[in-house]
Amino acid sequence: MSTDQSSSLYGQRRQKAQSNETTSSNLAFASQLSSLISQDSNSTSTRGRQRPSKNPKSDIFSKHNKGSLKRAAADLADDNRALKQVHRSSKDLGDVDSATLGRSRRRMDEKARIYDDMKKGLYLAGDSDDDEQYDPSKPEDYLARLRRKEREGLVDFDRKHAAEEENKQDLSDDDNASIISYEDEFGRTRRGTRAEAAEASRAIDEANGGKVGQERWRPARPENLIYGAAVQAEAFNPDATIASHMSHLAARRDRSATPPEQMHYDADWEVRNRGTGFYAFSTDEKDRAQQMEELSRVREETLNKRRSNKERLERREAKIKWRLEKIRELKNRKMAAQFMTDLEATVVPTDKLEQANKSEQTDHAEQVDKSE
């Protein structure tokens, strides 16, 4: 074994020994690393975990509003009640203590008294300077509290009522200003609205014989009126009425030739060549008559052919029906014959049955004799 193999284990070469020689770069790296480690140890030793203070300062994010937690719990309870219906009986409702009932009754009485006093207007009396200072313990000072609530309200109903009264007064003043003086058709001086004055002026114009051009829709008075007693001779002349009607009919009479010339449809005026069953007839009377005769003849041939085809189909269907009846009859006969043969094979003849009975009786008698 060679020296190289003995120096190595299982033929593997040894690793080269690292040299312990220090260089300038290694020294610089080691010094820098030691300084960083010393700084980290010093900083960790001096700085510790912060402990919460015993009296923390109030924060807008950490501090809750007054009663917010209670309202949140009530909302959650309402949500659960909405999801699950809770039925209560009279026993559950009757568990309220007397103190709660008395407190509720006092509050309702106070509200009723306040409402009655507000309806009477008692809160409007008194000096407004004294409303800011009142003793809540005294029950007679609640009017000052009502006046303060009325003053702090969003809507000032007193001012609103006063404004409505002012608007009504302004409207009444406008109505009074629109009333003017005018003279009617009888010469009387009257007071009224502008519309009444305009109506009176139109009546005066009509009485004086004037015509109002703006009102053409109004029917005019007849001009040939008869006043007093008068002899109405020939007030109604039937001959004149008949003559007027005849002249009117003669004017409306058709002056064209009688009878009118024969007009036919002209296919050249419209595009109908792609229509189903379209036939462009000729405008000439002779050609048109010939075409109509040809169409009539073709129509008759078509009807005759349809009729013959229908009769042939009916005869064929009748023949098929007759053959089916024959086949059904033969099938029934064959089934009846087969049934009879099967019945004969299964049923035993009567004469054979009698012979068997007689033989059994004789055998029985012989056995009795032998036994004796």
LODREN-641853 format. One record per residue (C-alpha): residue number from 0; z, x, y; residue in three letters. Coordinates in steps of 0.2 Angstrom, whole numbers. Example, Ala and Ser with C-alpha at 12.3 -4.5 7.8 and 13.67 -1.06 7.14 Angstrom:
2
i=0 | Z=39 | X=62 | Y=-22 | aa=ala
i=1 | Z=36 | X=68 | Y=-5 | aa=ser
***
This chain:
372
i=0 | Z=0 | X=0 | Y=0 | aa=met
i=1 | Z=-5 | X=7 | Y=17 | aa=ser
i=2 | Z=7 | X=9 | Y=31 | aa=thr
i=3 | Z=-2 | X=-4 | Y=41 | aa=asp
i=4 | Z=1 | X=-17 | Y=28 | aa=gln
i=5 | Z=19 | X=-12 | Y=26 | aa=ser
i=6 | Z=22 | X=-14 | Y=44 | aa=ser
i=7 | Z=15 | X=-31 | Y=44 | aa=ser
i=8 | Z=21 | X=-46 | Y=34 | aa=leu
i=9 | Z=8 | X=-55 | Y=23 | aa=tyr
i=10 | Z=-6 | X=-45 | Y=31 | aa=gly
i=11 | Z=-3 | X=-53 | Y=48 | aa=gln
i=12 | Z=-3 | X=-41 | Y=63 | aa=arg
i=13 | Z=12 | X=-39 | Y=74 | aa=arg
i=14 | Z=12 | X=-45 | Y=91 | aa=gln
i=15 | Z=11 | X=-32 | Y=105 | aa=lys
i=16 | Z=28 | X=-28 | Y=113 | aa=ala
i=17 | Z=28 | X=-33 | Y=131 | aa=gln
i=18 | Z=31 | X=-20 | Y=143 | aa=ser
i=19 | Z=47 | X=-21 | Y=154 | aa=asn
i=20 | Z=39 | X=-12 | Y=168 | aa=glu
i=21 | Z=43 | X=-21 | Y=185 | aa=thr
i=22 | Z=29 | X=-22 | Y=198 | aa=thr
i=23 | Z=30 | X=-27 | Y=216 | aa=ser
i=24 | Z=23 | X=-44 | Y=213 | aa=ser
i=25 | Z=36 | X=-48 | Y=200 | aa=asn
i=26 | Z=50 | X=-43 | Y=211 | aa=leu
i=27 | Z=44 | X=-53 | Y=226 | aa=ala
i=28 | Z=43 | X=-69 | Y=214 | aa=phe
i=29 | Z=60 | X=-66 | Y=207 | aa=ala
i=30 | Z=68 | X=-64 | Y=224 | aa=ser
i=31 | Z=60 | X=-80 | Y=231 | aa=gln
i=32 | Z=65 | X=-90 | Y=216 | aa=leu
i=33 | Z=83 | X=-84 | Y=217 | aa=ser
i=34 | Z=83 | X=-89 | Y=235 | aa=ser
i=35 | Z=77 | X=-107 | Y=232 | aa=leu
i=36 | Z=89 | X=-109 | Y=218 | aa=ile
i=37 | Z=104 | X=-104 | Y=229 | aa=ser
i=38 | Z=98 | X=-116 | Y=243 | aa=gln
i=39 | Z=97 | X=-131 | Y=231 | aa=asp
i=40 | Z=114 | X=-127 | Y=224 | aa=ser
i=41 | Z=122 | X=-126 | Y=241 | aa=asn
i=42 | Z=114 | X=-142 | Y=246 | aa=ser
i=43 | Z=119 | X=-152 | Y=231 | aa=thr
i=44 | Z=137 | X=-146 | Y=232 | aa=ser
i=45 | Z=139 | X=-151 | Y=250 | aa=thr
i=46 | Z=130 | X=-168 | Y=249 | aa=arg
i=47 | Z=138 | X=-182 | Y=238 | aa=gly
i=48 | Z=134 | X=-200 | Y=234 | aa=arg
i=49 | Z=136 | X=-212 | Y=249 | aa=gln
i=50 | Z=149 | X=-225 | Y=247 | aa=arg
i=51 | Z=149 | X=-242 | Y=254 | aa=pro
i=52 | Z=159 | X=-245 | Y=269 | aa=ser
i=53 | Z=174 | X=-256 | Y=268 | aa=lys
i=54 | Z=169 | X=-266 | Y=284 | aa=asn
i=55 | Z=150 | X=-267 | Y=284 | aa=pro
i=56 | Z=142 | X=-272 | Y=300 | aa=lys
i=57 | Z=133 | X=-289 | Y=301 | aa=ser
i=58 | Z=115 | X=-289 | Y=298 | aa=asp
i=59 | Z=102 | X=-303 | Y=301 | aa=ile
i=60 | Z=95 | X=-300 | Y=284 | aa=phe
i=61 | Z=111 | X=-300 | Y=275 | aa=ser
i=62 | Z=121 | X=-313 | Y=284 | aa=lys
i=63 | Z=117 | X=-331 | Y=280 | aa=his
i=64 | Z=118 | X=-345 | Y=292 | aa=asn
i=65 | Z=133 | X=-356 | Y=292 | aa=lys
i=66 | Z=132 | X=-369 | Y=278 | aa=gly
i=67 | Z=115 | X=-362 | Y=271 | aa=ser
i=68 | Z=122 | X=-359 | Y=254 | aa=leu
i=69 | Z=129 | X=-376 | Y=253 | aa=lys
i=70 | Z=113 | X=-384 | Y=258 | aa=arg
i=71 | Z=103 | X=-374 | Y=245 | aa=ala
i=72 | Z=115 | X=-379 | Y=232 | aa=ala
i=73 | Z=113 | X=-398 | Y=237 | aa=ala
i=74 | Z=94 | X=-396 | Y=237 | aa=asp
i=75 | Z=94 | X=-389 | Y=219 | aa=leu
i=76 | Z=105 | X=-403 | Y=214 | aa=ala
i=77 | Z=93 | X=-415 | Y=222 | aa=asp
i=78 | Z=79 | X=-407 | Y=213 | aa=asp
i=79 | Z=88 | X=-408 | Y=196 | aa=asn
i=80 | Z=92 | X=-426 | Y=199 | aa=arg
i=81 | Z=73 | X=-430 | Y=203 | aa=ala
i=82 | Z=68 | X=-422 | Y=187 | aa=leu
i=83 | Z=81 | X=-431 | Y=177 | aa=lys
i=84 | Z=86 | X=-449 | Y=181 | aa=gln
i=85 | Z=104 | X=-452 | Y=182 | aa=val
i=86 | Z=111 | X=-469 | Y=179 | aa=his
i=87 | Z=127 | X=-474 | Y=187 | aa=arg
i=88 | Z=138 | X=-489 | Y=183 | aa=ser
i=89 | Z=151 | X=-498 | Y=193 | aa=ser
i=90 | Z=165 | X=-488 | Y=185 | aa=lys
i=91 | Z=157 | X=-472 | Y=192 | aa=asp
i=92 | Z=155 | X=-478 | Y=209 | aa=leu
i=93 | Z=172 | X=-485 | Y=210 | aa=gly
i=94 | Z=180 | X=-468 | Y=208 | aa=asp
i=95 | Z=180 | X=-464 | Y=226 | aa=val
i=96 | Z=197 | X=-461 | Y=234 | aa=asp
i=97 | Z=204 | X=-472 | Y=247 | aa=ser
i=98 | Z=204 | X=-458 | Y=260 | aa=ala
i=99 | Z=185 | X=-456 | Y=259 | aa=thr
i=100 | Z=183 | X=-475 | Y=260 | aa=leu
i=101 | Z=194 | X=-476 | Y=275 | aa=gly
i=102 | Z=185 | X=-462 | Y=284 | aa=arg
i=103 | Z=168 | X=-470 | Y=281 | aa=ser
i=104 | Z=175 | X=-487 | Y=287 | aa=arg
i=105 | Z=182 | X=-478 | Y=303 | aa=arg
i=106 | Z=165 | X=-470 | Y=306 | aa=arg
i=107 | Z=155 | X=-486 | Y=304 | aa=met
i=108 | Z=167 | X=-495 | Y=315 | aa=asp
i=109 | Z=165 | X=-482 | Y=328 | aa=glu
i=110 | Z=146 | X=-483 | Y=327 | aa=lys
i=111 | Z=146 | X=-502 | Y=329 | aa=ala
i=112 | Z=157 | X=-501 | Y=344 | aa=arg
i=113 | Z=146 | X=-487 | Y=352 | aa=ile
i=114 | Z=131 | X=-498 | Y=348 | aa=tyr
i=115 | Z=138 | X=-513 | Y=356 | aa=asp
i=116 | Z=144 | X=-504 | Y=372 | aa=asp
i=117 | Z=126 | X=-496 | Y=373 | aa=met
i=118 | Z=119 | X=-513 | Y=372 | aa=lys
i=119 | Z=130 | X=-519 | Y=386 | aa=lys
i=120 | Z=126 | X=-504 | Y=397 | aa=gly
i=121 | Z=144 | X=-498 | Y=399 | aa=leu
i=122 | Z=139 | X=-480 | Y=397 | aa=tyr
i=123 | Z=129 | X=-481 | Y=414 | aa=leu
i=124 | Z=145 | X=-484 | Y=424 | aa=ala
i=125 | Z=156 | X=-470 | Y=430 | aa=gly
i=126 | Z=154 | X=-453 | Y=439 | aa=asp
i=127 | Z=143 | X=-441 | Y=431 | aa=ser
i=128 | Z=154 | X=-426 | Y=437 | aa=asp
i=129 | Z=168 | X=-432 | Y=425 | aa=asp
i=130 | Z=157 | X=-432 | Y=410 | aa=asp
i=131 | Z=158 | X=-414 | Y=407 | aa=glu
i=132 | Z=177 | X=-414 | Y=405 | aa=gln
i=133 | Z=184 | X=-426 | Y=393 | aa=tyr
i=134 | Z=198 | X=-427 | Y=380 | aa=asp
i=135 | Z=191 | X=-430 | Y=363 | aa=pro
i=136 | Z=208 | X=-436 | Y=357 | aa=ser
i=137 | Z=208 | X=-451 | Y=369 | aa=lys
i=138 | Z=197 | X=-465 | Y=362 | aa=pro
i=139 | Z=193 | X=-472 | Y=380 | aa=glu
i=140 | Z=183 | X=-456 | Y=384 | aa=asp
i=141 | Z=169 | X=-459 | Y=372 | aa=tyr
i=142 | Z=159 | X=-467 | Y=386 | aa=leu
i=143 | Z=158 | X=-450 | Y=394 | aa=ala
i=144 | Z=152 | X=-443 | Y=378 | aa=arg
i=145 | Z=138 | X=-457 | Y=377 | aa=leu
i=146 | Z=132 | X=-453 | Y=394 | aa=arg
i=147 | Z=131 | X=-434 | Y=390 | aa=arg
i=148 | Z=121 | X=-438 | Y=374 | aa=lys
i=149 | Z=110 | X=-449 | Y=384 | aa=glu
i=150 | Z=107 | X=-435 | Y=397 | aa=arg
i=151 | Z=103 | X=-423 | Y=383 | aa=glu
i=152 | Z=91 | X=-434 | Y=374 | aa=gly
i=153 | Z=73 | X=-430 | Y=373 | aa=leu
i=154 | Z=67 | X=-447 | Y=381 | aa=val
i=155 | Z=74 | X=-453 | Y=397 | aa=asp
i=156 | Z=73 | X=-472 | Y=394 | aa=phe
i=157 | Z=79 | X=-476 | Y=412 | aa=asp
i=158 | Z=66 | X=-466 | Y=420 | aa=arg
i=159 | Z=53 | X=-473 | Y=408 | aa=lys
i=160 | Z=58 | X=-491 | Y=412 | aa=his
i=161 | Z=57 | X=-486 | Y=431 | aa=ala
i=162 | Z=40 | X=-479 | Y=429 | aa=ala
i=163 | Z=33 | X=-494 | Y=420 | aa=glu
i=164 | Z=40 | X=-505 | Y=434 | aa=glu
i=165 | Z=31 | X=-495 | Y=447 | aa=glu
i=166 | Z=15 | X=-496 | Y=437 | aa=asn
i=167 | Z=17 | X=-515 | Y=436 | aa=lys
i=168 | Z=20 | X=-515 | Y=455 | aa=gln
i=169 | Z=4 | X=-505 | Y=459 | aa=asp
i=170 | Z=-6 | X=-516 | Y=448 | aa=leu
i=171 | Z=0 | X=-532 | Y=457 | aa=ser
i=172 | Z=-3 | X=-523 | Y=474 | aa=asp
i=173 | Z=-21 | X=-520 | Y=468 | aa=asp
i=174 | Z=-23 | X=-538 | Y=463 | aa=asp
i=175 | Z=-17 | X=-543 | Y=480 | aa=asn
i=176 | Z=-29 | X=-532 | Y=489 | aa=ala
i=177 | Z=-44 | X=-539 | Y=479 | aa=ser
i=178 | Z=-40 | X=-556 | Y=486 | aa=ile
i=179 | Z=-51 | X=-560 | Y=501 | aa=ile
i=180 | Z=-56 | X=-575 | Y=513 | aa=ser
i=181 | Z=-73 | X=-584 | Y=511 | aa=tyr
i=182 | Z=-81 | X=-600 | Y=515 | aa=glu
i=183 | Z=-87 | X=-612 | Y=502 | aa=asp
i=184 | Z=-102 | X=-624 | Y=502 | aa=glu
i=185 | Z=-92 | X=-637 | Y=511 | aa=phe
i=186 | Z=-87 | X=-626 | Y=526 | aa=gly
i=187 | Z=-69 | X=-624 | Y=521 | aa=arg
i=188 | Z=-61 | X=-607 | Y=523 | aa=thr
i=189 | Z=-52 | X=-602 | Y=506 | aa=arg
i=190 | Z=-44 | X=-586 | Y=499 | aa=arg
i=191 | Z=-49 | X=-580 | Y=482 | aa=gly
i=192 | Z=-56 | X=-565 | Y=472 | aa=thr
i=193 | Z=-72 | X=-557 | Y=475 | aa=arg
i=194 | Z=-80 | X=-566 | Y=460 | aa=ala
i=195 | Z=-76 | X=-583 | Y=467 | aa=glu
i=196 | Z=-83 | X=-578 | Y=484 | aa=ala
i=197 | Z=-99 | X=-572 | Y=476 | aa=ala
i=198 | Z=-100 | X=-589 | Y=467 | aa=glu
i=199 | Z=-97 | X=-599 | Y=483 | aa=ala
i=200 | Z=-111 | X=-589 | Y=492 | aa=ser
i=201 | Z=-123 | X=-593 | Y=478 | aa=arg
i=202 | Z=-119 | X=-611 | Y=478 | aa=ala
i=203 | Z=-122 | X=-611 | Y=497 | aa=ile
i=204 | Z=-139 | X=-603 | Y=495 | aa=asp
i=205 | Z=-144 | X=-615 | Y=482 | aa=glu
i=206 | Z=-139 | X=-630 | Y=493 | aa=ala
i=207 | Z=-149 | X=-623 | Y=507 | aa=asn
i=208 | Z=-165 | X=-622 | Y=496 | aa=gly
i=209 | Z=-164 | X=-603 | Y=493 | aa=gly
i=210 | Z=-168 | X=-595 | Y=477 | aa=lys
i=211 | Z=-158 | X=-581 | Y=470 | aa=val
i=212 | Z=-169 | X=-568 | Y=462 | aa=gly
i=213 | Z=-155 | X=-559 | Y=453 | aa=gln
i=214 | Z=-151 | X=-574 | Y=442 | aa=glu
i=215 | Z=-168 | X=-579 | Y=434 | aa=arg
i=216 | Z=-159 | X=-584 | Y=418 | aa=trp
i=217 | Z=-151 | X=-599 | Y=427 | aa=arg
i=218 | Z=-163 | X=-615 | Y=425 | aa=pro
i=219 | Z=-170 | X=-621 | Y=441 | aa=ala
i=220 | Z=-167 | X=-639 | Y=447 | aa=arg
i=221 | Z=-181 | X=-651 | Y=445 | aa=pro
i=222 | Z=-191 | X=-655 | Y=460 | aa=glu
i=223 | Z=-198 | X=-672 | Y=457 | aa=asn
i=224 | Z=-182 | X=-681 | Y=455 | aa=leu
i=225 | Z=-182 | X=-700 | Y=459 | aa=ile
i=226 | Z=-167 | X=-706 | Y=470 | aa=tyr
i=227 | Z=-163 | X=-724 | Y=471 | aa=gly
i=228 | Z=-172 | X=-740 | Y=464 | aa=ala
i=229 | Z=-190 | X=-737 | Y=460 | aa=ala
i=230 | Z=-204 | X=-745 | Y=449 | aa=val
i=231 | Z=-209 | X=-732 | Y=436 | aa=gln
i=232 | Z=-226 | X=-738 | Y=432 | aa=ala
i=233 | Z=-236 | X=-729 | Y=418 | aa=glu
i=234 | Z=-221 | X=-717 | Y=415 | aa=ala
i=235 | Z=-227 | X=-715 | Y=397 | aa=phe
i=236 | Z=-245 | X=-714 | Y=393 | aa=asn
i=237 | Z=-249 | X=-711 | Y=375 | aa=pro
i=238 | Z=-267 | X=-709 | Y=377 | aa=asp
i=239 | Z=-264 | X=-694 | Y=388 | aa=ala
i=240 | Z=-252 | X=-686 | Y=375 | aa=thr
i=241 | Z=-265 | X=-688 | Y=361 | aa=ile
i=242 | Z=-279 | X=-681 | Y=372 | aa=ala
i=243 | Z=-268 | X=-665 | Y=376 | aa=ser
i=244 | Z=-264 | X=-663 | Y=358 | aa=his
i=245 | Z=-283 | X=-664 | Y=353 | aa=met
i=246 | Z=-288 | X=-652 | Y=366 | aa=ser
i=247 | Z=-275 | X=-640 | Y=360 | aa=his
i=248 | Z=-281 | X=-641 | Y=342 | aa=leu
i=249 | Z=-299 | X=-639 | Y=347 | aa=ala
i=250 | Z=-295 | X=-623 | Y=356 | aa=ala
i=251 | Z=-286 | X=-616 | Y=341 | aa=arg
i=252 | Z=-300 | X=-621 | Y=329 | aa=arg
i=253 | Z=-309 | X=-607 | Y=319 | aa=asp
i=254 | Z=-326 | X=-605 | Y=326 | aa=arg
i=255 | Z=-332 | X=-594 | Y=311 | aa=ser
i=256 | Z=-345 | X=-600 | Y=299 | aa=ala
i=257 | Z=-341 | X=-613 | Y=286 | aa=thr
i=258 | Z=-339 | X=-609 | Y=272 | aa=pro
i=259 | Z=-335 | X=-591 | Y=275 | aa=pro
i=260 | Z=-346 | X=-578 | Y=267 | aa=glu
i=261 | Z=-340 | X=-572 | Y=250 | aa=gln
i=262 | Z=-331 | X=-555 | Y=251 | aa=met
i=263 | Z=-327 | X=-544 | Y=236 | aa=his
i=264 | Z=-316 | X=-529 | Y=234 | aa=tyr
i=265 | Z=-325 | X=-513 | Y=238 | aa=asp
i=266 | Z=-318 | X=-498 | Y=228 | aa=ala
i=267 | Z=-326 | X=-485 | Y=239 | aa=asp
i=268 | Z=-313 | X=-488 | Y=252 | aa=trp
i=269 | Z=-298 | X=-482 | Y=241 | aa=glu
i=270 | Z=-296 | X=-469 | Y=228 | aa=val
i=271 | Z=-293 | X=-479 | Y=212 | aa=arg
i=272 | Z=-304 | X=-470 | Y=200 | aa=asn
i=273 | Z=-288 | X=-463 | Y=191 | aa=arg
i=274 | Z=-280 | X=-479 | Y=188 | aa=gly
i=275 | Z=-278 | X=-487 | Y=171 | aa=thr
i=276 | Z=-291 | X=-500 | Y=167 | aa=gly
i=277 | Z=-300 | X=-497 | Y=183 | aa=phe
i=278 | Z=-318 | X=-504 | Y=185 | aa=tyr
i=279 | Z=-328 | X=-502 | Y=200 | aa=ala
i=280 | Z=-338 | X=-517 | Y=202 | aa=phe
i=281 | Z=-355 | X=-517 | Y=211 | aa=ser
i=282 | Z=-356 | X=-526 | Y=228 | aa=thr
i=283 | Z=-372 | X=-534 | Y=224 | aa=asp
i=284 | Z=-370 | X=-552 | Y=217 | aa=glu
i=285 | Z=-382 | X=-550 | Y=203 | aa=lys
i=286 | Z=-376 | X=-533 | Y=197 | aa=asp
i=287 | Z=-358 | X=-540 | Y=198 | aa=arg
i=288 | Z=-362 | X=-555 | Y=188 | aa=ala
i=289 | Z=-370 | X=-545 | Y=174 | aa=gln
i=290 | Z=-355 | X=-533 | Y=174 | aa=gln
i=291 | Z=-343 | X=-548 | Y=173 | aa=met
i=292 | Z=-353 | X=-555 | Y=158 | aa=glu
i=293 | Z=-353 | X=-538 | Y=149 | aa=glu
i=294 | Z=-334 | X=-537 | Y=151 | aa=leu
i=295 | Z=-332 | X=-554 | Y=145 | aa=ser
i=296 | Z=-342 | X=-551 | Y=129 | aa=arg
i=297 | Z=-332 | X=-535 | Y=126 | aa=val
i=298 | Z=-316 | X=-544 | Y=128 | aa=arg
i=299 | Z=-322 | X=-557 | Y=115 | aa=glu
i=300 | Z=-326 | X=-544 | Y=103 | aa=glu
i=301 | Z=-310 | X=-535 | Y=105 | aa=thr
i=302 | Z=-300 | X=-552 | Y=102 | aa=leu
i=303 | Z=-311 | X=-555 | Y=86 | aa=asn
i=304 | Z=-307 | X=-538 | Y=79 | aa=lys
i=305 | Z=-289 | X=-540 | Y=82 | aa=arg
i=306 | Z=-289 | X=-557 | Y=74 | aa=arg
i=307 | Z=-298 | X=-550 | Y=58 | aa=ser
i=308 | Z=-287 | X=-535 | Y=57 | aa=asn
i=309 | Z=-271 | X=-547 | Y=58 | aa=lys
i=310 | Z=-278 | X=-558 | Y=44 | aa=glu
i=311 | Z=-282 | X=-543 | Y=33 | aa=arg
i=312 | Z=-264 | X=-537 | Y=35 | aa=leu
i=313 | Z=-257 | X=-554 | Y=31 | aa=glu
i=314 | Z=-267 | X=-555 | Y=15 | aa=arg
i=315 | Z=-261 | X=-537 | Y=10 | aa=arg
i=316 | Z=-243 | X=-541 | Y=13 | aa=glu
i=317 | Z=-245 | X=-557 | Y=3 | aa=ala
i=318 | Z=-252 | X=-548 | Y=-11 | aa=lys
i=319 | Z=-239 | X=-535 | Y=-11 | aa=ile
i=320 | Z=-226 | X=-548 | Y=-11 | aa=lys
i=321 | Z=-234 | X=-557 | Y=-26 | aa=trp
i=322 | Z=-234 | X=-541 | Y=-36 | aa=arg
i=323 | Z=-216 | X=-537 | Y=-32 | aa=leu
i=324 | Z=-211 | X=-555 | Y=-38 | aa=glu
i=325 | Z=-221 | X=-551 | Y=-55 | aa=lys
i=326 | Z=-212 | X=-535 | Y=-57 | aa=ile
i=327 | Z=-195 | X=-542 | Y=-54 | aa=arg
i=328 | Z=-199 | X=-556 | Y=-67 | aa=glu
i=329 | Z=-204 | X=-544 | Y=-80 | aa=leu
i=330 | Z=-189 | X=-533 | Y=-77 | aa=lys
i=331 | Z=-177 | X=-548 | Y=-79 | aa=asn
i=332 | Z=-185 | X=-553 | Y=-95 | aa=arg
i=333 | Z=-183 | X=-536 | Y=-102 | aa=lys
i=334 | Z=-165 | X=-535 | Y=-97 | aa=met
i=335 | Z=-162 | X=-552 | Y=-106 | aa=ala
i=336 | Z=-170 | X=-546 | Y=-122 | aa=ala
i=337 | Z=-160 | X=-530 | Y=-122 | aa=gln
i=338 | Z=-144 | X=-541 | Y=-119 | aa=phe
i=339 | Z=-148 | X=-552 | Y=-134 | aa=met
i=340 | Z=-151 | X=-537 | Y=-146 | aa=thr
i=341 | Z=-134 | X=-529 | Y=-141 | aa=asp
i=342 | Z=-125 | X=-546 | Y=-144 | aa=leu
i=343 | Z=-132 | X=-548 | Y=-161 | aa=glu
i=344 | Z=-127 | X=-530 | Y=-166 | aa=ala
i=345 | Z=-109 | X=-533 | Y=-161 | aa=thr
i=346 | Z=-106 | X=-550 | Y=-167 | aa=val
i=347 | Z=-102 | X=-552 | Y=-186 | aa=val
i=348 | Z=-111 | X=-566 | Y=-195 | aa=pro
i=349 | Z=-100 | X=-581 | Y=-201 | aa=thr
i=350 | Z=-106 | X=-581 | Y=-219 | aa=asp
i=351 | Z=-100 | X=-563 | Y=-221 | aa=lys
i=352 | Z=-84 | X=-568 | Y=-214 | aa=leu
i=353 | Z=-81 | X=-582 | Y=-226 | aa=glu
i=354 | Z=-85 | X=-571 | Y=-241 | aa=gln
i=355 | Z=-72 | X=-558 | Y=-235 | aa=ala
i=356 | Z=-59 | X=-572 | Y=-234 | aa=asn
i=357 | Z=-62 | X=-578 | Y=-251 | aa=lys
i=358 | Z=-61 | X=-561 | Y=-259 | aa=ser
i=359 | Z=-45 | X=-558 | Y=-250 | aa=glu
i=360 | Z=-37 | X=-574 | Y=-257 | aa=gln
i=361 | Z=-43 | X=-570 | Y=-275 | aa=thr
i=362 | Z=-35 | X=-553 | Y=-274 | aa=asp
i=363 | Z=-19 | X=-560 | Y=-268 | aa=his
i=364 | Z=-18 | X=-573 | Y=-282 | aa=ala
i=365 | Z=-21 | X=-559 | Y=-295 | aa=glu
i=366 | Z=-7 | X=-549 | Y=-288 | aa=gln
i=367 | Z=5 | X=-564 | Y=-289 | aa=val
i=368 | Z=1 | X=-567 | Y=-307 | aa=asp
i=369 | Z=4 | X=-549 | Y=-312 | aa=lys
i=370 | Z=20 | X=-549 | Y=-303 | aa=ser
i=371 | Z=26 | X=-564 | Y=-313 | aa=glu
***
